[in-house]
Amino acid sequence: MKEIASNAYEKPHMRNTAKKMGAMAALLICAIAFSGLSKYRSKDFSDQAWQAKLRSVCLYDSWCFMLTDFGGNWHRPSEEVFETLGNLKPVIHKAAELYNVSPLLIAAIIVTEHSIDIGLKDIAADEALRLRIFPAEEFMRRNVSLGFGQITIPTALMVEDVAAKTEGRSVRSLEEIAQSLLDPAKTIFYVAAICRHHQDVYASFGLKISNNLPIMATLYNLGESELRAKETLAKKRQPRVNFYGLFVERYLPELKKAFGTI
């Protein structure tokens, strides 16, 4: 006896209705997806100046892709870190005054790190350091970025002697530096010290950048400020931002609105 299919008793109009409903659902999903995409594009790319700026930075900085998602939408500053920094305003004030750098610069750097420059590997590294799974020397050897300000141990060591003298404390050991980078309050002082270092290096070449927050943020991200100052002078051009500095430049009005002068 021939087996009867389970849908043999379905009426033709029922099958047609089901197909139409499935097609309508698919179209609805597509419409929602594309309307959302259009909304973000109109918001982020309506300003042709920013679009042109992004393209120009991409000509010399291969990391510019970090600024946008796959749909071409700019990544937004992290709201969570805004709240955290709000609770650290007194510390930011103190560090900025001690090192004579902009408090808004310190806030901008922390916001940028936590918005576009921290990944799972960075989180895992912090946890491994916190649990002391590896000694500080291993993190130094691998040049791993750590903590609230995503600072490497070699970079912290670069400013440690000056930082100890400026802050009126003893010079920290390698392990003490590593653990300090996990402390947001202590990290803020390292951020300020690093910014002051880059500021002084550029000033020694006759390049004043203390009020140029996007350039200062760029140097915080790239390091090697002496090499970059020499290159800038050799090529007879103004200092230029990388992807990191462009993020600060793009959202500086919002940062000022959120933190003011801090």
Secondary structure as GFF3:
##gff-version 3
##sequence-region A 1 262
A	DSSP	alpha_helix	12	44	.	.	.	ID=ss1
A	DSSP	alpha_helix	48	58	.	.	.	ID=ss2
A	DSSP	three_ten_helix	62	67	.	.	.	ID=ss3
A	DSSP	alpha_helix	79	87	.	.	.	ID=ss4
A	DSSP	alpha_helix	89	99	.	.	.	ID=ss5
A	DSSP	alpha_helix	103	116	.	.	.	ID=ss6
A	DSSP	alpha_helix	120	130	.	.	.	ID=ss7
A	DSSP	alpha_helix	136	141	.	.	.	ID=ss8
A	DSSP	alpha_helix	153	167	.	.	.	ID=ss9
A	DSSP	alpha_helix	174	180	.	.	.	ID=ss10
A	DSSP	alpha_helix	184	204	.	.	.	ID=ss11
A	DSSP	alpha_helix	213	222	.	.	.	ID=ss12
A	DSSP	alpha_helix	225	234	.	.	.	ID=ss13
A	DSSP	alpha_helix	243	259	.	.	.	ID=ss14
###
